[in-house]
């Protein structure tokens, strides 16, 4: 990892008031070090740590991603009941899920129009609407 990636990762953690442990800095640097948004699974991020010789367990990756979400640095995107992706872009936006290779990418938010939602049941409010558009290559 470059010094610039480490600095970006450390600054990202500081923006949420998270303590910059070695593991957090390593993961944050991989996630935001290049200045672009990323969609990762815990497993893909774990593989990235191994590829750059960082020593972080898969359990630590899961726990750290959860901490990043809780701190508002990332959002979790559920693709189906068993697969979670983690997105560094925390603004509300839709996603494309490419079924052929399991990749999650941002979809253009300006093209999405939700013209109506059902009323929430009594005693509840709608907290968020996630839109995942599944695609297959032709």
Order of alpha helices (4+ residues) and beta strands (2+ residues): alpha-alpha-beta-alpha-alpha-beta-beta-beta-beta-beta
